[in-house]
Structures are given as C-alpha cells and as structure tokens.
Amino acid sequence: MMAELKQGDTAIYFREYKANEGKVEADIRSVTNEQLKTIVSRIRQVVTGVK
C-alpha cells in the first residue's frame, strides 16, 4: 500500500518507522482539509481497488 500511494498524480508519503509491524503513522498537523480529502480518496482507491 505504501508504495502504491507514492505513485500517481499526487505522491503520498507516510512515516514508515513501524511499517514492518503493520502500522502506518501520519503527521497531518500541516495538512490542509483539501489535502486530507485527497489522501483519504487515494487510500480508499488503494484499499478497494476502485478508481
């Protein structure tokens, strides 16, 4: 999932400190509402496979 989120029109990167434990951490303190909507949309696309 992490690699797939880095692809596409907007690359999305997460902290990968605990990825080997199956955990993904996001620091959204400096993310706008519009950017957050984009992130959520891409995660849904990756998880569901629907574009």
CHARMM internal coordinates of N, CA and C (Angstrom, degrees):
IC EDIT
DIST 1 N 1 CA 1.4371
DIST 1 CA 1 C 1.5333
ANGL 1 N 1 CA 1 C 110.24
DIST 1 C 2 N 1.3177
ANGL 1 CA 1 C 2 N 116.54
DIHE 1 N 1 CA 1 C 2 N -42.39
DIST 2 N 2 CA 1.4605
ANGL 1 C 2 N 2 CA 120.18
DIHE 1 CA 1 C 2 N 2 CA -177.70
DIST 2 CA 2 C 1.5280
ANGL 2 N 2 CA 2 C 111.35
DIHE 1 C 2 N 2 CA 2 C -60.14
DIST 2 C 3 N 1.3113
ANGL 2 CA 2 C 3 N 116.68
DIHE 2 N 2 CA 2 C 3 N -44.44
DIST 3 N 3 CA 1.4664
ANGL 2 C 3 N 3 CA 120.94
DIHE 2 CA 2 C 3 N 3 CA -179.88
DIST 3 CA 3 C 1.5223
ANGL 3 N 3 CA 3 C 110.85
DIHE 2 C 3 N 3 CA 3 C -65.37
DIST 3 C 4 N 1.3076
ANGL 3 CA 3 C 4 N 116.77
DIHE 3 N 3 CA 3 C 4 N -39.42
DIST 4 N 4 CA 1.4634
ANGL 3 C 4 N 4 CA 120.73
DIHE 3 CA 3 C 4 N 4 CA -178.52
DIST 4 CA 4 C 1.5274
ANGL 4 N 4 CA 4 C 111.64
DIHE 3 C 4 N 4 CA 4 C -67.34
DIST 4 C 5 N 1.3279
ANGL 4 CA 4 C 5 N 117.86
DIHE 4 N 4 CA 4 C 5 N -35.70
DIST 5 N 5 CA 1.4592
ANGL 4 C 5 N 5 CA 120.94
DIHE 4 CA 4 C 5 N 5 CA 178.83
DIST 5 CA 5 C 1.5265
ANGL 5 N 5 CA 5 C 112.25
DIHE 4 C 5 N 5 CA 5 C -67.78
DIST 5 C 6 N 1.3120
ANGL 5 CA 5 C 6 N 117.02
DIHE 5 N 5 CA 5 C 6 N -22.60
DIST 6 N 6 CA 1.4615
ANGL 5 C 6 N 6 CA 120.81
DIHE 5 CA 5 C 6 N 6 CA 178.77
DIST 6 CA 6 C 1.5210
ANGL 6 N 6 CA 6 C 111.67
DIHE 5 C 6 N 6 CA 6 C -78.46
DIST 6 C 7 N 1.3336
ANGL 6 CA 6 C 7 N 117.79
DIHE 6 N 6 CA 6 C 7 N -12.21
DIST 7 N 7 CA 1.4601
ANGL 6 C 7 N 7 CA 123.07
DIHE 6 CA 6 C 7 N 7 CA -179.46
DIST 7 CA 7 C 1.5257
ANGL 7 N 7 CA 7 C 109.89
DIHE 6 C 7 N 7 CA 7 C -92.71
DIST 7 C 8 N 1.3153
ANGL 7 CA 7 C 8 N 116.29
DIHE 7 N 7 CA 7 C 8 N 166.15
DIST 8 N 8 CA 1.4595
ANGL 7 C 8 N 8 CA 120.87
DIHE 7 CA 7 C 8 N 8 CA 174.58
DIST 8 CA 8 C 1.5179
ANGL 8 N 8 CA 8 C 113.01
DIHE 7 C 8 N 8 CA 8 C 99.95
DIST 8 C 9 N 1.3216
ANGL 8 CA 8 C 9 N 115.73
DIHE 8 N 8 CA 8 C 9 N -171.36
DIST 9 N 9 CA 1.4622
ANGL 8 C 9 N 9 CA 121.74
DIHE 8 CA 8 C 9 N 9 CA -177.04
DIST 9 CA 9 C 1.5237
ANGL 9 N 9 CA 9 C 112.26
DIHE 8 C 9 N 9 CA 9 C -63.83
DIST 9 C 10 N 1.3206
ANGL 9 CA 9 C 10 N 116.13
DIHE 9 N 9 CA 9 C 10 N -39.55
DIST 10 N 10 CA 1.4628
ANGL 9 C 10 N 10 CA 121.76
DIHE 9 CA 9 C 10 N 10 CA 179.60
DIST 10 CA 10 C 1.5174
ANGL 10 N 10 CA 10 C 108.52
DIHE 9 C 10 N 10 CA 10 C -119.87
DIST 10 C 11 N 1.3235
ANGL 10 CA 10 C 11 N 116.63
DIHE 10 N 10 CA 10 C 11 N 114.24
DIST 11 N 11 CA 1.4703
ANGL 10 C 11 N 11 CA 120.87
DIHE 10 CA 10 C 11 N 11 CA 178.67
DIST 11 CA 11 C 1.5249
ANGL 11 N 11 CA 11 C 108.94
DIHE 10 C 11 N 11 CA 11 C -77.84
DIST 11 C 12 N 1.3209
ANGL 11 CA 11 C 12 N 115.99
DIHE 11 N 11 CA 11 C 12 N 131.32
DIST 12 N 12 CA 1.4610
ANGL 11 C 12 N 12 CA 121.98
DIHE 11 CA 11 C 12 N 12 CA -179.70
DIST 12 CA 12 C 1.5176
ANGL 12 N 12 CA 12 C 107.98
DIHE 11 C 12 N 12 CA 12 C -118.60
DIST 12 C 13 N 1.3163
ANGL 12 CA 12 C 13 N 115.39
DIHE 12 N 12 CA 12 C 13 N 122.47
DIST 13 N 13 CA 1.4620
ANGL 12 C 13 N 13 CA 121.69
DIHE 12 CA 12 C 13 N 13 CA -179.16
DIST 13 CA 13 C 1.5230
ANGL 13 N 13 CA 13 C 109.75
DIHE 12 C 13 N 13 CA 13 C -115.46
DIST 13 C 14 N 1.3277
ANGL 13 CA 13 C 14 N 116.14
DIHE 13 N 13 CA 13 C 14 N 140.61
DIST 14 N 14 CA 1.4553
ANGL 13 C 14 N 14 CA 122.55
DIHE 13 CA 13 C 14 N 14 CA 176.25
DIST 14 CA 14 C 1.5162
ANGL 14 N 14 CA 14 C 109.12
DIHE 13 C 14 N 14 CA 14 C -120.91
DIST 14 C 15 N 1.3081
ANGL 14 CA 14 C 15 N 115.22
DIHE 14 N 14 CA 14 C 15 N 162.33
DIST 15 N 15 CA 1.4593
ANGL 14 C 15 N 15 CA 119.36
DIHE 14 CA 14 C 15 N 15 CA 171.93
DIST 15 CA 15 C 1.5163
ANGL 15 N 15 CA 15 C 107.35
DIHE 14 C 15 N 15 CA 15 C -67.21
DIST 15 C 16 N 1.2957
ANGL 15 CA 15 C 16 N 116.68
DIHE 15 N 15 CA 15 C 16 N 133.39
DIST 16 N 16 CA 1.4620
ANGL 15 C 16 N 16 CA 120.04
DIHE 15 CA 15 C 16 N 16 CA -177.16
DIST 16 CA 16 C 1.5210
ANGL 16 N 16 CA 16 C 111.83
DIHE 15 C 16 N 16 CA 16 C -115.02
DIST 16 C 17 N 1.3422
ANGL 16 CA 16 C 17 N 116.47
DIHE 16 N 16 CA 16 C 17 N 25.74
DIST 17 N 17 CA 1.4579
ANGL 16 C 17 N 17 CA 120.59
DIHE 16 CA 16 C 17 N 17 CA -177.69
DIST 17 CA 17 C 1.5250
ANGL 17 N 17 CA 17 C 112.68
DIHE 16 C 17 N 17 CA 17 C -59.26
DIST 17 C 18 N 1.3344
ANGL 17 CA 17 C 18 N 117.14
DIHE 17 N 17 CA 17 C 18 N -38.04
DIST 18 N 18 CA 1.4603
ANGL 17 C 18 N 18 CA 121.02
DIHE 17 CA 17 C 18 N 18 CA -175.85
DIST 18 CA 18 C 1.5232
ANGL 18 N 18 CA 18 C 112.07
DIHE 17 C 18 N 18 CA 18 C -117.28
DIST 18 C 19 N 1.3268
ANGL 18 CA 18 C 19 N 116.47
DIHE 18 N 18 CA 18 C 19 N 20.73
DIST 19 N 19 CA 1.4645
ANGL 18 C 19 N 19 CA 120.59
DIHE 18 CA 18 C 19 N 19 CA -178.30
DIST 19 CA 19 C 1.5161
ANGL 19 N 19 CA 19 C 111.65
DIHE 18 C 19 N 19 CA 19 C -59.98
DIST 19 C 20 N 1.3233
ANGL 19 CA 19 C 20 N 117.12
DIHE 19 N 19 CA 19 C 20 N -34.00
DIST 20 N 20 CA 1.4633
ANGL 19 C 20 N 20 CA 119.64
DIHE 19 CA 19 C 20 N 20 CA 178.93
DIST 20 CA 20 C 1.5269
ANGL 20 N 20 CA 20 C 111.82
DIHE 19 C 20 N 20 CA 20 C -67.55
DIST 20 C 21 N 1.3438
ANGL 20 CA 20 C 21 N 117.41
DIHE 20 N 20 CA 20 C 21 N -14.00
DIST 21 N 21 CA 1.4683
ANGL 20 C 21 N 21 CA 122.31
DIHE 20 CA 20 C 21 N 21 CA 175.91
DIST 21 CA 21 C 1.5291
ANGL 21 N 21 CA 21 C 110.74
DIHE 20 C 21 N 21 CA 21 C -98.64
DIST 21 C 22 N 1.3304
ANGL 21 CA 21 C 22 N 116.97
DIHE 21 N 21 CA 21 C 22 N 3.15
DIST 22 N 22 CA 1.4565
ANGL 21 C 22 N 22 CA 121.00
DIHE 21 CA 21 C 22 N 22 CA -179.71
DIST 22 CA 22 C 1.5163
ANGL 22 N 22 CA 22 C 113.64
DIHE 21 C 22 N 22 CA 22 C 83.35
DIST 22 C 23 N 1.3369
ANGL 22 CA 22 C 23 N 116.79
DIHE 22 N 22 CA 22 C 23 N 18.30
DIST 23 N 23 CA 1.4653
ANGL 22 C 23 N 23 CA 121.31
DIHE 22 CA 22 C 23 N 23 CA -178.44
DIST 23 CA 23 C 1.5202
ANGL 23 N 23 CA 23 C 110.20
DIHE 22 C 23 N 23 CA 23 C -113.45
DIST 23 C 24 N 1.3148
ANGL 23 CA 23 C 24 N 115.33
DIHE 23 N 23 CA 23 C 24 N 139.22
DIST 24 N 24 CA 1.4577
ANGL 23 C 24 N 24 CA 121.77
DIHE 23 CA 23 C 24 N 24 CA 177.68
DIST 24 CA 24 C 1.5210
ANGL 24 N 24 CA 24 C 107.40
DIHE 23 C 24 N 24 CA 24 C -122.92
DIST 24 C 25 N 1.3270
ANGL 24 CA 24 C 25 N 117.11
DIHE 24 N 24 CA 24 C 25 N 130.21
DIST 25 N 25 CA 1.4522
ANGL 24 C 25 N 25 CA 121.44
DIHE 24 CA 24 C 25 N 25 CA 179.88
DIST 25 CA 25 C 1.5215
ANGL 25 N 25 CA 25 C 109.74
DIHE 24 C 25 N 25 CA 25 C -116.45
DIST 25 C 26 N 1.3212
ANGL 25 CA 25 C 26 N 115.86
DIHE 25 N 25 CA 25 C 26 N 139.02
DIST 26 N 26 CA 1.4590
ANGL 25 C 26 N 26 CA 121.04
DIHE 25 CA 25 C 26 N 26 CA 178.50
DIST 26 CA 26 C 1.5216
ANGL 26 N 26 CA 26 C 109.42
DIHE 25 C 26 N 26 CA 26 C -126.68
DIST 26 C 27 N 1.3142
ANGL 26 CA 26 C 27 N 115.97
DIHE 26 N 26 CA 26 C 27 N 133.48
DIST 27 N 27 CA 1.4569
ANGL 26 C 27 N 27 CA 121.92
DIHE 26 CA 26 C 27 N 27 CA 175.13
DIST 27 CA 27 C 1.5222
ANGL 27 N 27 CA 27 C 106.47
DIHE 26 C 27 N 27 CA 27 C -102.77
DIST 27 C 28 N 1.3189
ANGL 27 CA 27 C 28 N 116.57
DIHE 27 N 27 CA 27 C 28 N 103.22
DIST 28 N 28 CA 1.4657
ANGL 27 C 28 N 28 CA 120.60
DIHE 27 CA 27 C 28 N 28 CA -174.45
DIST 28 CA 28 C 1.5322
ANGL 28 N 28 CA 28 C 112.75
DIHE 27 C 28 N 28 CA 28 C -104.13
DIST 28 C 29 N 1.3115
ANGL 28 CA 28 C 29 N 117.03
DIHE 28 N 28 CA 28 C 29 N 16.70
DIST 29 N 29 CA 1.4717
ANGL 28 C 29 N 29 CA 119.93
DIHE 28 CA 28 C 29 N 29 CA -178.43
DIST 29 CA 29 C 1.5189
ANGL 29 N 29 CA 29 C 112.68
DIHE 28 C 29 N 29 CA 29 C -60.41
DIST 29 C 30 N 1.3099
ANGL 29 CA 29 C 30 N 118.64
DIHE 29 N 29 CA 29 C 30 N -33.86
DIST 30 N 30 CA 1.4669
ANGL 29 C 30 N 30 CA 120.66
DIHE 29 CA 29 C 30 N 30 CA -177.54
DIST 30 CA 30 C 1.5275
ANGL 30 N 30 CA 30 C 112.50
DIHE 29 C 30 N 30 CA 30 C -107.86
DIST 30 C 31 N 1.3243
ANGL 30 CA 30 C 31 N 116.29
DIHE 30 N 30 CA 30 C 31 N 20.71
DIST 31 N 31 CA 1.4678
ANGL 30 C 31 N 31 CA 121.61
DIHE 30 CA 30 C 31 N 31 CA -179.54
DIST 31 CA 31 C 1.5245
ANGL 31 N 31 CA 31 C 109.08
DIHE 30 C 31 N 31 CA 31 C -99.09
DIST 31 C 32 N 1.3264
ANGL 31 CA 31 C 32 N 116.26
DIHE 31 N 31 CA 31 C 32 N 132.20
DIST 32 N 32 CA 1.4630
ANGL 31 C 32 N 32 CA 120.31
DIHE 31 CA 31 C 32 N 32 CA 177.50
DIST 32 CA 32 C 1.5271
ANGL 32 N 32 CA 32 C 110.21
DIHE 31 C 32 N 32 CA 32 C -76.81
DIST 32 C 33 N 1.3184
ANGL 32 CA 32 C 33 N 116.91
DIHE 32 N 32 CA 32 C 33 N 165.68
DIST 33 N 33 CA 1.4661
ANGL 32 C 33 N 33 CA 120.56
DIHE 32 CA 32 C 33 N 33 CA 177.53
DIST 33 CA 33 C 1.5262
ANGL 33 N 33 CA 33 C 111.53
DIHE 32 C 33 N 33 CA 33 C -59.70
DIST 33 C 34 N 1.3345
ANGL 33 CA 33 C 34 N 116.23
DIHE 33 N 33 CA 33 C 34 N -39.47
DIST 34 N 34 CA 1.4666
ANGL 33 C 34 N 34 CA 120.57
DIHE 33 CA 33 C 34 N 34 CA 179.79
DIST 34 CA 34 C 1.5296
ANGL 34 N 34 CA 34 C 110.98
DIHE 33 C 34 N 34 CA 34 C -65.38
DIST 34 C 35 N 1.3188
ANGL 34 CA 34 C 35 N 116.61
DIHE 34 N 34 CA 34 C 35 N -41.53
DIST 35 N 35 CA 1.4610
ANGL 34 C 35 N 35 CA 120.40
DIHE 34 CA 34 C 35 N 35 CA 177.36
DIST 35 CA 35 C 1.5224
ANGL 35 N 35 CA 35 C 111.01
DIHE 34 C 35 N 35 CA 35 C -65.23
DIST 35 C 36 N 1.3315
ANGL 35 CA 35 C 36 N 116.86
DIHE 35 N 35 CA 35 C 36 N -39.16
DIST 36 N 36 CA 1.4555
ANGL 35 C 36 N 36 CA 121.03
DIHE 35 CA 35 C 36 N 36 CA 178.46
DIST 36 CA 36 C 1.5283
ANGL 36 N 36 CA 36 C 111.03
DIHE 35 C 36 N 36 CA 36 C -62.73
DIST 36 C 37 N 1.3244
ANGL 36 CA 36 C 37 N 117.16
DIHE 36 N 36 CA 36 C 37 N -38.80
DIST 37 N 37 CA 1.4662
ANGL 36 C 37 N 37 CA 121.16
DIHE 36 CA 36 C 37 N 37 CA 176.75
DIST 37 CA 37 C 1.5264
ANGL 37 N 37 CA 37 C 110.74
DIHE 36 C 37 N 37 CA 37 C -62.23
DIST 37 C 38 N 1.3167
ANGL 37 CA 37 C 38 N 116.86
DIHE 37 N 37 CA 37 C 38 N -40.19
DIST 38 N 38 CA 1.4673
ANGL 37 C 38 N 38 CA 121.58
DIHE 37 CA 37 C 38 N 38 CA 178.05
DIST 38 CA 38 C 1.5246
ANGL 38 N 38 CA 38 C 110.30
DIHE 37 C 38 N 38 CA 38 C -63.55
DIST 38 C 39 N 1.3157
ANGL 38 CA 38 C 39 N 116.55
DIHE 38 N 38 CA 38 C 39 N -44.14
DIST 39 N 39 CA 1.4657
ANGL 38 C 39 N 39 CA 121.38
DIHE 38 CA 38 C 39 N 39 CA 179.75
DIST 39 CA 39 C 1.5166
ANGL 39 N 39 CA 39 C 110.79
DIHE 38 C 39 N 39 CA 39 C -61.91
DIST 39 C 40 N 1.3161
ANGL 39 CA 39 C 40 N 116.65
DIHE 39 N 39 CA 39 C 40 N -47.20
DIST 40 N 40 CA 1.4677
ANGL 39 C 40 N 40 CA 121.24
DIHE 39 CA 39 C 40 N 40 CA 179.74
DIST 40 CA 40 C 1.5225
ANGL 40 N 40 CA 40 C 110.58
DIHE 39 C 40 N 40 CA 40 C -60.87
DIST 40 C 41 N 1.3182
ANGL 40 CA 40 C 41 N 116.35
DIHE 40 N 40 CA 40 C 41 N -43.42
DIST 41 N 41 CA 1.4602
ANGL 40 C 41 N 41 CA 120.75
DIHE 40 CA 40 C 41 N 41 CA 179.88
DIST 41 CA 41 C 1.5242
ANGL 41 N 41 CA 41 C 111.59
DIHE 40 C 41 N 41 CA 41 C -60.82
DIST 41 C 42 N 1.3296
ANGL 41 CA 41 C 42 N 116.97
DIHE 41 N 41 CA 41 C 42 N -45.10
DIST 42 N 42 CA 1.4734
ANGL 41 C 42 N 42 CA 120.59
DIHE 41 CA 41 C 42 N 42 CA 179.77
DIST 42 CA 42 C 1.5176
ANGL 42 N 42 CA 42 C 112.15
DIHE 41 C 42 N 42 CA 42 C -65.93
DIST 42 C 43 N 1.3250
ANGL 42 CA 42 C 43 N 117.23
DIHE 42 N 42 CA 42 C 43 N -39.38
DIST 43 N 43 CA 1.4657
ANGL 42 C 43 N 43 CA 119.78
DIHE 42 CA 42 C 43 N 43 CA 177.83
DIST 43 CA 43 C 1.5203
ANGL 43 N 43 CA 43 C 109.45
DIHE 42 C 43 N 43 CA 43 C -62.44
DIST 43 C 44 N 1.3239
ANGL 43 CA 43 C 44 N 117.68
DIHE 43 N 43 CA 43 C 44 N -43.01
DIST 44 N 44 CA 1.4733
ANGL 43 C 44 N 44 CA 120.99
DIHE 43 CA 43 C 44 N 44 CA 177.65
DIST 44 CA 44 C 1.5256
ANGL 44 N 44 CA 44 C 110.78
DIHE 43 C 44 N 44 CA 44 C -59.81
DIST 44 C 45 N 1.3256
ANGL 44 CA 44 C 45 N 116.65
DIHE 44 N 44 CA 44 C 45 N -43.24
DIST 45 N 45 CA 1.4549
ANGL 44 C 45 N 45 CA 120.97
DIHE 44 CA 44 C 45 N 45 CA 179.83
DIST 45 CA 45 C 1.5200
ANGL 45 N 45 CA 45 C 110.74
DIHE 44 C 45 N 45 CA 45 C -60.96
DIST 45 C 46 N 1.3182
ANGL 45 CA 45 C 46 N 116.51
DIHE 45 N 45 CA 45 C 46 N -44.22
DIST 46 N 46 CA 1.4635
ANGL 45 C 46 N 46 CA 120.78
DIHE 45 CA 45 C 46 N 46 CA -177.96
DIST 46 CA 46 C 1.5330
ANGL 46 N 46 CA 46 C 110.39
DIHE 45 C 46 N 46 CA 46 C -67.46
DIST 46 C 47 N 1.3166
ANGL 46 CA 46 C 47 N 116.64
DIHE 46 N 46 CA 46 C 47 N -43.52
DIST 47 N 47 CA 1.4635
ANGL 46 C 47 N 47 CA 120.85
DIHE 46 CA 46 C 47 N 47 CA -176.45
DIST 47 CA 47 C 1.5214
ANGL 47 N 47 CA 47 C 111.81
DIHE 46 C 47 N 47 CA 47 C -70.21
DIST 47 C 48 N 1.3246
ANGL 47 CA 47 C 48 N 117.07
DIHE 47 N 47 CA 47 C 48 N -42.47
DIST 48 N 48 CA 1.4673
ANGL 47 C 48 N 48 CA 120.52
DIHE 47 CA 47 C 48 N 48 CA -175.83
DIST 48 CA 48 C 1.5325
ANGL 48 N 48 CA 48 C 112.96
DIHE 47 C 48 N 48 CA 48 C -90.23
DIST 48 C 49 N 1.3343
ANGL 48 CA 48 C 49 N 116.47
DIHE 48 N 48 CA 48 C 49 N -21.58
DIST 49 N 49 CA 1.4559
ANGL 48 C 49 N 49 CA 120.38
DIHE 48 CA 48 C 49 N 49 CA -177.02
DIST 49 CA 49 C 1.5117
ANGL 49 N 49 CA 49 C 113.16
DIHE 48 C 49 N 49 CA 49 C 80.35
DIST 49 C 50 N 1.3535
ANGL 49 CA 49 C 50 N 117.08
DIHE 49 N 49 CA 49 C 50 N 5.92
DIST 50 N 50 CA 1.4628
ANGL 49 C 50 N 50 CA 122.46
DIHE 49 CA 49 C 50 N 50 CA -179.40
DIST 50 CA 50 C 1.5107
ANGL 50 N 50 CA 50 C 108.86
DIHE 49 C 50 N 50 CA 50 C -97.55
DIST 50 C 51 N 1.3548
ANGL 50 CA 50 C 51 N 115.83
DIHE 50 N 50 CA 50 C 51 N 128.84
DIST 51 N 51 CA 1.4704
ANGL 50 C 51 N 51 CA 119.70
DIHE 50 CA 50 C 51 N 51 CA 179.48
DIST 51 CA 51 C 1.4947
ANGL 51 N 51 CA 51 C 111.64
DIHE 50 C 51 N 51 CA 51 C -105.71
END
COOR INIT
IC SEED 1 N 1 CA 1 C
IC BUILD
